[in-house]
Structure formats: C-alpha cells, structure tokens
C-alpha cells in the first residue's frame, strides 16, 4: 500500500474478494486498510457455481490518515526508490 501510494503515486487502490474466501475480509482486506464498497453478484462461474465478488478500496488521503509512523516513513522515502 505504501509503495502504491508513495512510489507509484496512485490515488486509489482496490481489490476484489470472492464470496467463498471467508477469511480475507478480516485478515487481508481490513489489515491492508481497505473497506468494502460493493458486491458484484454472480460475477463469474467456477466448478459449476456462481460466485459473488465484493470490492474493497481506499484512497490515498484516507489511507495515509490511518497509517502508522513506520509506514509513513516508507512514503517519505519513496523518492529514494527511483535511484535503485
């Protein structure tokens, strides 16, 4: 997230989660600072079953306001990554 908002200068980062992946909301999405936005019903079909996908996202100002000082240091050092 810090790399995306820092080095890549993204404004918005989003991800999708299939309805049958039960641990992703707590473990991955929320830990990354993403919030649920919408559910795309029966978006795709695998193994004979239709799956909903919930989208999660955050925008740079919102995410930065919740970031820890250690993570913000990554953002501050983003300019130095261009030299690597």
PDB file as gemmi writes it, atoms N, CA and C in Angstrom:
CRYST1    1.000    1.000    1.000  90.00  90.00  90.00 P 1                      
ATOM      1  N   UNK A   1       0.835  -1.178   0.000  1.00  0.00           N  
ATOM      2  CA  UNK A   1       0.000   0.000   0.000  1.00  0.00           C  
ATOM      3  C   UNK A   1       0.888   1.252   0.000  1.00  0.00           C  
ATOM      4  N   UNK A   2       1.894   1.257   0.861  1.00  0.00           N  
ATOM      5  CA  UNK A   2       2.783   2.416   0.923  1.00  0.00           C  
ATOM      6  C   UNK A   2       3.511   2.599  -0.411  1.00  0.00           C  
ATOM      7  N   UNK A   3       3.905   1.514  -1.025  1.00  0.00           N  
ATOM      8  CA  UNK A   3       4.574   1.599  -2.320  1.00  0.00           C  
ATOM      9  C   UNK A   3       3.624   2.166  -3.379  1.00  0.00           C  
ATOM     10  N   UNK A   4       2.389   1.708  -3.362  1.00  0.00           N  
ATOM     11  CA  UNK A   4       1.403   2.193  -4.334  1.00  0.00           C  
ATOM     12  C   UNK A   4       1.093   3.661  -4.159  1.00  0.00           C  
ATOM     13  N   UNK A   5       0.870   4.082  -2.926  1.00  0.00           N  
ATOM     14  CA  UNK A   5       0.548   5.492  -2.685  1.00  0.00           C  
ATOM     15  C   UNK A   5       1.788   6.381  -2.712  1.00  0.00           C  
ATOM     16  N   UNK A   6       2.954   5.796  -2.427  1.00  0.00           N  
ATOM     17  CA  UNK A   6       4.192   6.566  -2.431  1.00  0.00           C  
ATOM     18  C   UNK A   6       4.844   6.566  -3.796  1.00  0.00           C  
ATOM     19  N   UNK A   7       5.589   5.517  -4.086  1.00  0.00           N  
ATOM     20  CA  UNK A   7       6.383   5.431  -5.305  1.00  0.00           C  
ATOM     21  C   UNK A   7       5.534   5.516  -6.574  1.00  0.00           C  
ATOM     22  N   UNK A   8       4.430   4.795  -6.614  1.00  0.00           N  
ATOM     23  CA  UNK A   8       3.583   4.795  -7.811  1.00  0.00           C  
ATOM     24  C   UNK A   8       2.641   5.992  -7.894  1.00  0.00           C  
ATOM     25  N   UNK A   9       2.494   6.702  -6.790  1.00  0.00           N  
ATOM     26  CA  UNK A   9       1.649   7.906  -6.722  1.00  0.00           C  
ATOM     27  C   UNK A   9       0.189   7.641  -7.129  1.00  0.00           C  
ATOM     28  N   UNK A  10      -0.299   6.468  -6.727  1.00  0.00           N  
ATOM     29  CA  UNK A  10      -1.696   6.134  -7.002  1.00  0.00           C  
ATOM     30  C   UNK A  10      -2.605   6.944  -6.086  1.00  0.00           C  
ATOM     31  N   UNK A  11      -3.796   7.215  -6.562  1.00  0.00           N  
ATOM     32  CA  UNK A  11      -4.781   7.887  -5.715  1.00  0.00           C  
ATOM     33  C   UNK A  11      -5.719   6.884  -5.058  1.00  0.00           C  
ATOM     34  N   UNK A  12      -5.980   5.774  -5.760  1.00  0.00           N  
ATOM     35  CA  UNK A  12      -6.949   4.786  -5.284  1.00  0.00           C  
ATOM     36  C   UNK A  12      -6.386   3.393  -5.504  1.00  0.00           C  
ATOM     37  N   UNK A  13      -6.548   2.518  -4.504  1.00  0.00           N  
ATOM     38  CA  UNK A  13      -6.173   1.116  -4.629  1.00  0.00           C  
ATOM     39  C   UNK A  13      -7.405   0.287  -4.284  1.00  0.00           C  
ATOM     40  N   UNK A  14      -7.682  -0.695  -5.123  1.00  0.00           N  
ATOM     41  CA  UNK A  14      -8.845  -1.537  -4.864  1.00  0.00           C  
ATOM     42  C   UNK A  14      -8.487  -3.004  -5.090  1.00  0.00           C  
ATOM     43  N   UNK A  15      -9.331  -3.868  -4.548  1.00  0.00           N  
ATOM     44  CA  UNK A  15      -9.164  -5.309  -4.695  1.00  0.00           C  
ATOM     45  C   UNK A  15     -10.532  -5.967  -4.634  1.00  0.00           C  
ATOM     46  N   UNK A  16     -10.606  -7.187  -5.113  1.00  0.00           N  
ATOM     47  CA  UNK A  16     -11.849  -7.935  -5.056  1.00  0.00           C  
ATOM     48  C   UNK A  16     -11.678  -9.208  -4.254  1.00  0.00           C  
ATOM     49  N   UNK A  17     -12.775  -9.650  -3.647  1.00  0.00           N  
ATOM     50  CA  UNK A  17     -12.767 -10.878  -2.838  1.00  0.00           C  
ATOM     51  C   UNK A  17     -13.952 -11.740  -3.228  1.00  0.00           C  
ATOM     52  N   UNK A  18     -13.659 -12.980  -3.565  1.00  0.00           N  
ATOM     53  CA  UNK A  18     -14.731 -13.920  -3.874  1.00  0.00           C  
ATOM     54  C   UNK A  18     -15.486 -14.288  -2.610  1.00  0.00           C  
ATOM     55  N   UNK A  19     -16.769 -14.515  -2.742  1.00  0.00           N  
ATOM     56  CA  UNK A  19     -17.629 -14.793  -1.594  1.00  0.00           C  
ATOM     57  C   UNK A  19     -17.252 -16.070  -0.844  1.00  0.00           C  
ATOM     58  N   UNK A  20     -16.579 -16.989  -1.495  1.00  0.00           N  
ATOM     59  CA  UNK A  20     -16.221 -18.231  -0.810  1.00  0.00           C  
ATOM     60  C   UNK A  20     -14.857 -18.165  -0.129  1.00  0.00           C  
ATOM     61  N   UNK A  21     -14.191 -17.039  -0.151  1.00  0.00           N  
ATOM     62  CA  UNK A  21     -12.931 -16.849   0.582  1.00  0.00           C  
ATOM     63  C   UNK A  21     -13.258 -16.126   1.884  1.00  0.00           C  
ATOM     64  N   UNK A  22     -13.553 -16.897   2.910  1.00  0.00           N  
ATOM     65  CA  UNK A  22     -14.151 -16.366   4.133  1.00  0.00           C  
ATOM     66  C   UNK A  22     -13.213 -15.575   5.037  1.00  0.00           C  
ATOM     67  N   UNK A  23     -11.923 -15.845   5.019  1.00  0.00           N  
ATOM     68  CA  UNK A  23     -11.014 -15.164   5.947  1.00  0.00           C  
ATOM     69  C   UNK A  23     -10.422 -13.884   5.386  1.00  0.00           C  
ATOM     70  N   UNK A  24     -10.558 -13.656   4.104  1.00  0.00           N  
ATOM     71  CA  UNK A  24      -9.942 -12.477   3.501  1.00  0.00           C  
ATOM     72  C   UNK A  24     -10.435 -11.141   4.050  1.00  0.00           C  
ATOM     73  N   UNK A  25     -11.710 -10.966   4.368  1.00  0.00           N  
ATOM     74  CA  UNK A  25     -12.119  -9.644   4.856  1.00  0.00           C  
ATOM     75  C   UNK A  25     -11.374  -9.205   6.103  1.00  0.00           C  
ATOM     76  N   UNK A  26     -11.265 -10.078   7.095  1.00  0.00           N  
ATOM     77  CA  UNK A  26     -10.612  -9.702   8.343  1.00  0.00           C  
ATOM     78  C   UNK A  26      -9.098  -9.710   8.210  1.00  0.00           C  
ATOM     79  N   UNK A  27      -8.571 -10.712   7.569  1.00  0.00           N  
ATOM     80  CA  UNK A  27      -7.127 -10.924   7.570  1.00  0.00           C  
ATOM     81  C   UNK A  27      -6.413 -10.060   6.538  1.00  0.00           C  
ATOM     82  N   UNK A  28      -6.906 -10.012   5.340  1.00  0.00           N  
ATOM     83  CA  UNK A  28      -6.175  -9.338   4.272  1.00  0.00           C  
ATOM     84  C   UNK A  28      -6.703  -7.937   4.007  1.00  0.00           C  
ATOM     85  N   UNK A  29      -7.967  -7.832   3.693  1.00  0.00           N  
ATOM     86  CA  UNK A  29      -8.514  -6.555   3.245  1.00  0.00           C  
ATOM     87  C   UNK A  29      -8.467  -5.474   4.324  1.00  0.00           C  
ATOM     88  N   UNK A  30      -8.981  -5.787   5.488  1.00  0.00           N  
ATOM     89  CA  UNK A  30      -9.000  -4.769   6.552  1.00  0.00           C  
ATOM     90  C   UNK A  30      -7.602  -4.483   7.077  1.00  0.00           C  
ATOM     91  N   UNK A  31      -6.757  -5.496   7.127  1.00  0.00           N  
ATOM     92  CA  UNK A  31      -5.372  -5.279   7.570  1.00  0.00           C  
ATOM     93  C   UNK A  31      -4.631  -4.350   6.614  1.00  0.00           C  
ATOM     94  N   UNK A  32      -5.001  -4.386   5.350  1.00  0.00           N  
ATOM     95  CA  UNK A  32      -4.385  -3.512   4.355  1.00  0.00           C  
ATOM     96  C   UNK A  32      -5.002  -2.112   4.363  1.00  0.00           C  
ATOM     97  N   UNK A  33      -6.065  -1.932   5.136  1.00  0.00           N  
ATOM     98  CA  UNK A  33      -6.713  -0.622   5.194  1.00  0.00           C  
ATOM     99  C   UNK A  33      -7.790  -0.429   4.151  1.00  0.00           C  
ATOM    100  N   UNK A  34      -8.258  -1.535   3.558  1.00  0.00           N  
ATOM    101  CA  UNK A  34      -9.311  -1.462   2.547  1.00  0.00           C  
ATOM    102  C   UNK A  34     -10.682  -1.638   3.190  1.00  0.00           C  
ATOM    103  N   UNK A  35     -11.670  -0.932   2.643  1.00  0.00           N  
ATOM    104  CA  UNK A  35     -13.047  -1.039   3.142  1.00  0.00           C  
ATOM    105  C   UNK A  35     -13.945  -1.605   2.049  1.00  0.00           C  
ATOM    106  N   UNK A  36     -14.984  -2.348   2.431  1.00  0.00           N  
ATOM    107  CA  UNK A  36     -15.895  -2.880   1.410  1.00  0.00           C  
ATOM    108  C   UNK A  36     -16.668  -1.754   0.730  1.00  0.00           C  
ATOM    109  N   UNK A  37     -16.862  -1.915  -0.568  1.00  0.00           N  
ATOM    110  CA  UNK A  37     -17.588  -0.906  -1.340  1.00  0.00           C  
ATOM    111  C   UNK A  37     -18.851  -1.454  -1.994  1.00  0.00           C  
ATOM    112  N   UNK A  38     -18.709  -2.557  -2.727  1.00  0.00           N  
ATOM    113  CA  UNK A  38     -19.852  -3.066  -3.479  1.00  0.00           C  
ATOM    114  C   UNK A  38     -19.722  -4.573  -3.635  1.00  0.00           C  
ATOM    115  N   UNK A  39     -20.850  -5.220  -3.876  1.00  0.00           N  
ATOM    116  CA  UNK A  39     -20.839  -6.644  -4.186  1.00  0.00           C  
ATOM    117  C   UNK A  39     -21.359  -6.828  -5.600  1.00  0.00           C  
ATOM    118  N   UNK A  40     -20.540  -7.466  -6.414  1.00  0.00           N  
ATOM    119  CA  UNK A  40     -20.914  -7.780  -7.787  1.00  0.00           C  
ATOM    120  C   UNK A  40     -21.482  -9.194  -7.771  1.00  0.00           C  
ATOM    121  N   UNK A  41     -22.776  -9.276  -7.938  1.00  0.00           N  
ATOM    122  CA  UNK A  41     -23.461 -10.556  -7.785  1.00  0.00           C  
ATOM    123  C   UNK A  41     -23.222 -11.468  -8.970  1.00  0.00           C  
ATOM    124  N   UNK A  42     -22.939 -12.735  -8.656  1.00  0.00           N  
ATOM    125  CA  UNK A  42     -22.739 -13.784  -9.654  1.00  0.00           C  
ATOM    126  C   UNK A  42     -21.848 -13.305 -10.799  1.00  0.00           C  
ATOM    127  N   UNK A  43     -20.676 -12.814 -10.422  1.00  0.00           N  
ATOM    128  CA  UNK A  43     -19.753 -12.242 -11.397  1.00  0.00           C  
ATOM    129  C   UNK A  43     -19.117 -13.296 -12.297  1.00  0.00           C  
ATOM    130  N   UNK A  44     -18.750 -14.440 -11.731  1.00  0.00           N  
ATOM    131  CA  UNK A  44     -18.170 -15.488 -12.565  1.00  0.00           C  
ATOM    132  C   UNK A  44     -18.517 -16.861 -12.013  1.00  0.00           C  
ATOM    133  N   UNK A  45     -18.306 -17.848 -12.865  1.00  0.00           N  
ATOM    134  CA  UNK A  45     -18.703 -19.215 -12.539  1.00  0.00           C  
ATOM    135  C   UNK A  45     -17.481 -20.129 -12.581  1.00  0.00           C  
ATOM    136  N   UNK A  46     -17.270 -20.885 -11.503  1.00  0.00           N  
ATOM    137  CA  UNK A  46     -16.222 -21.898 -11.478  1.00  0.00           C  
ATOM    138  C   UNK A  46     -16.774 -23.158 -10.838  1.00  0.00           C  
ATOM    139  N   UNK A  47     -16.357 -24.298 -11.363  1.00  0.00           N  
ATOM    140  CA  UNK A  47     -16.782 -25.599 -10.830  1.00  0.00           C  
ATOM    141  C   UNK A  47     -18.300 -25.704 -10.673  1.00  0.00           C  
ATOM    142  N   UNK A  48     -19.017 -25.150 -11.623  1.00  0.00           N  
ATOM    143  CA  UNK A  48     -20.468 -25.245 -11.629  1.00  0.00           C  
ATOM    144  C   UNK A  48     -21.184 -24.337 -10.649  1.00  0.00           C  
ATOM    145  N   UNK A  49     -20.482 -23.380 -10.066  1.00  0.00           N  
ATOM    146  CA  UNK A  49     -21.085 -22.498  -9.060  1.00  0.00           C  
ATOM    147  C   UNK A  49     -20.796 -21.037  -9.387  1.00  0.00           C  
ATOM    148  N   UNK A  50     -21.819 -20.192  -9.285  1.00  0.00           N  
ATOM    149  CA  UNK A  50     -21.639 -18.755  -9.477  1.00  0.00           C  
ATOM    150  C   UNK A  50     -21.088 -18.134  -8.199  1.00  0.00           C  
ATOM    151  N   UNK A  51     -20.193 -17.162  -8.348  1.00  0.00           N  
ATOM    152  CA  UNK A  51     -19.562 -16.514  -7.208  1.00  0.00           C  
ATOM    153  C   UNK A  51     -19.793 -15.010  -7.244  1.00  0.00           C  
ATOM    154  N   UNK A  52     -20.158 -14.467  -6.086  1.00  0.00           N  
ATOM    155  CA  UNK A  52     -20.202 -13.019  -5.917  1.00  0.00           C  
ATOM    156  C   UNK A  52     -18.785 -12.533  -5.624  1.00  0.00           C  
ATOM    157  N   UNK A  53     -18.501 -11.287  -5.969  1.00  0.00           N  
ATOM    158  CA  UNK A  53     -17.212 -10.669  -5.649  1.00  0.00           C  
ATOM    159  C   UNK A  53     -17.491  -9.344  -4.959  1.00  0.00           C  
ATOM    160  N   UNK A  54     -16.911  -9.160  -3.793  1.00  0.00           N  
ATOM    161  CA  UNK A  54     -17.027  -7.886  -3.082  1.00  0.00           C  
ATOM    162  C   UNK A  54     -15.772  -7.074  -3.360  1.00  0.00           C  
ATOM    163  N   UNK A  55     -15.966  -5.825  -3.748  1.00  0.00           N  
ATOM    164  CA  UNK A  55     -14.823  -4.951  -3.986  1.00  0.00           C  
ATOM    165  C   UNK A  55     -14.506  -4.173  -2.718  1.00  0.00           C  
ATOM    166  N   UNK A  56     -13.228  -3.963  -2.491  1.00  0.00           N  
ATOM    167  CA  UNK A  56     -12.712  -3.206  -1.349  1.00  0.00           C  
ATOM    168  C   UNK A  56     -11.780  -2.138  -1.903  1.00  0.00           C  
ATOM    169  N   UNK A  57     -11.732  -0.986  -1.252  1.00  0.00           N  
ATOM    170  CA  UNK A  57     -10.851   0.072  -1.742  1.00  0.00           C  
ATOM    171  C   UNK A  57     -10.525   1.070  -0.648  1.00  0.00           C  
ATOM    172  N   UNK A  58      -9.526   1.880  -0.939  1.00  0.00           N  
ATOM    173  CA  UNK A  58      -9.202   3.048  -0.132  1.00  0.00           C  
ATOM    174  C   UNK A  58      -8.577   4.073  -1.061  1.00  0.00           C  
ATOM    175  N   UNK A  59      -8.591   5.318  -0.653  1.00  0.00           N  
ATOM    176  CA  UNK A  59      -7.947   6.387  -1.405  1.00  0.00           C  
ATOM    177  C   UNK A  59      -6.792   6.930  -0.568  1.00  0.00           C  
ATOM    178  N   UNK A  60      -5.825   7.519  -1.233  1.00  0.00           N  
ATOM    179  CA  UNK A  60      -4.582   7.933  -0.576  1.00  0.00           C  
ATOM    180  C   UNK A  60      -4.803   8.775   0.680  1.00  0.00           C  
ATOM    181  N   UNK A  61      -5.586   9.866   0.644  1.00  0.00           N  
ATOM    182  CA  UNK A  61      -5.714  10.682   1.859  1.00  0.00           C  
ATOM    183  C   UNK A  61      -6.309   9.907   3.040  1.00  0.00           C  
ATOM    184  N   UNK A  62      -7.293   9.061   2.770  1.00  0.00           N  
ATOM    185  CA  UNK A  62      -7.923   8.261   3.822  1.00  0.00           C  
ATOM    186  C   UNK A  62      -6.942   7.255   4.407  1.00  0.00           C  
ATOM    187  N   UNK A  63      -6.207   6.561   3.539  1.00  0.00           N  
ATOM    188  CA  UNK A  63      -5.259   5.554   3.997  1.00  0.00           C  
ATOM    189  C   UNK A  63      -4.109   6.198   4.772  1.00  0.00           C  
ATOM    190  N   UNK A  64      -3.589   7.297   4.267  1.00  0.00           N  
ATOM    191  CA  UNK A  64      -2.470   7.973   4.936  1.00  0.00           C  
ATOM    192  C   UNK A  64      -2.859   8.476   6.326  1.00  0.00           C  
ATOM    193  N   UNK A  65      -4.115   8.881   6.492  1.00  0.00           N  
ATOM    194  CA  UNK A  65      -4.552   9.391   7.794  1.00  0.00           C  
ATOM    195  C   UNK A  65      -4.563   8.306   8.866  1.00  0.00           C  
ATOM    196  N   UNK A  66      -4.601   7.034   8.448  1.00  0.00           N  
ATOM    197  CA  UNK A  66      -4.621   5.911   9.393  1.00  0.00           C  
ATOM    198  C   UNK A  66      -3.298   5.165   9.475  1.00  0.00           C  
ATOM    199  N   UNK A  67      -2.333   5.543   8.647  1.00  0.00           N  
ATOM    200  CA  UNK A  67      -1.060   4.819   8.593  1.00  0.00           C  
ATOM    201  C   UNK A  67      -0.216   5.098   9.828  1.00  0.00           C  
ATOM    202  N   UNK A  68       0.576   4.109  10.206  1.00  0.00           N  
ATOM    203  CA  UNK A  68       1.478   4.257  11.348  1.00  0.00           C  
ATOM    204  C   UNK A  68       2.689   5.098  10.937  1.00  0.00           C  
ATOM    205  N   UNK A  69       3.395   5.665  11.902  1.00  0.00           N  
ATOM    206  CA  UNK A  69       4.605   6.427  11.577  1.00  0.00           C  
ATOM    207  C   UNK A  69       5.635   5.604  10.784  1.00  0.00           C  
ATOM    208  N   UNK A  70       5.744   4.341  11.106  1.00  0.00           N  
ATOM    209  CA  UNK A  70       6.696   3.476  10.383  1.00  0.00           C  
ATOM    210  C   UNK A  70       6.315   3.338   8.907  1.00  0.00           C  
ATOM    211  N   UNK A  71       5.037   3.178   8.654  1.00  0.00           N  
ATOM    212  CA  UNK A  71       4.573   3.057   7.272  1.00  0.00           C  
ATOM    213  C   UNK A  71       4.715   4.400   6.545  1.00  0.00           C  
ATOM    214  N   UNK A  72       4.413   5.485   7.231  1.00  0.00           N  
ATOM    215  CA  UNK A  72       4.571   6.805   6.615  1.00  0.00           C  
ATOM    216  C   UNK A  72       6.024   7.074   6.235  1.00  0.00           C  
ATOM    217  N   UNK A  73       6.962   6.501   6.969  1.00  0.00           N  
ATOM    218  CA  UNK A  73       8.384   6.651   6.631  1.00  0.00           C  
ATOM    219  C   UNK A  73       8.680   6.029   5.265  1.00  0.00           C  
ATOM    220  N   UNK A  74       7.972   4.971   4.920  1.00  0.00           N  
ATOM    221  CA  UNK A  74       8.129   4.363   3.596  1.00  0.00           C  
ATOM    222  C   UNK A  74       7.670   5.351   2.535  1.00  0.00           C  
ATOM    223  N   UNK A  75       6.552   6.024   2.803  1.00  0.00           N  
ATOM    224  CA  UNK A  75       6.065   7.027   1.857  1.00  0.00           C  
ATOM    225  C   UNK A  75       7.073   8.158   1.703  1.00  0.00           C  
ATOM    226  N   UNK A  76       7.642   8.612   2.807  1.00  0.00           N  
ATOM    227  CA  UNK A  76       8.605   9.711   2.759  1.00  0.00           C  
ATOM    228  C   UNK A  76       9.848   9.318   1.996  1.00  0.00           C  
ATOM    229  N   UNK A  77      10.210   8.045   2.022  1.00  0.00           N  
ATOM    230  CA  UNK A  77      11.394   7.570   1.330  1.00  0.00           C  
ATOM    231  C   UNK A  77      11.136   7.146  -0.098  1.00  0.00           C  
ATOM    232  N   UNK A  78       9.911   7.327  -0.586  1.00  0.00           N  
ATOM    233  CA  UNK A  78       9.549   6.868  -1.916  1.00  0.00           C  
ATOM    234  C   UNK A  78      10.398   7.528  -2.995  1.00  0.00           C  
ATOM    235  N   UNK A  79      10.779   8.773  -2.821  1.00  0.00           N  
ATOM    236  CA  UNK A  79      11.583   9.458  -3.818  1.00  0.00           C  
ATOM    237  C   UNK A  79      12.936   8.765  -3.990  1.00  0.00           C  
ATOM    238  N   UNK A  80      13.449   8.168  -2.929  1.00  0.00           N  
ATOM    239  CA  UNK A  80      14.742   7.498  -2.988  1.00  0.00           C  
ATOM    240  C   UNK A  80      14.665   6.174  -3.733  1.00  0.00           C  
ATOM    241  N   UNK A  81      13.489   5.615  -3.893  1.00  0.00           N  
ATOM    242  CA  UNK A  81      13.353   4.348  -4.580  1.00  0.00           C  
ATOM    243  C   UNK A  81      13.645   4.476  -6.070  1.00  0.00           C  
ATOM    244  N   UNK A  82      13.473   5.679  -6.627  1.00  0.00           N  
ATOM    245  CA  UNK A  82      13.737   5.883  -8.047  1.00  0.00           C  
ATOM    246  C   UNK A  82      15.211   5.641  -8.377  1.00  0.00           C  
ATOM    247  N   UNK A  83      16.081   5.793  -7.419  1.00  0.00           N  
ATOM    248  CA  UNK A  83      17.523   5.644  -7.657  1.00  0.00           C  
ATOM    249  C   UNK A  83      17.985   4.198  -7.649  1.00  0.00           C  
ATOM    250  N   UNK A  84      17.139   3.289  -7.186  1.00  0.00           N  
ATOM    251  CA  UNK A  84      17.548   1.881  -7.074  1.00  0.00           C  
ATOM    252  C   UNK A  84      17.581   1.228  -8.440  1.00  0.00           C  
TER     253      UNK A  84                                                      
END                                                                             
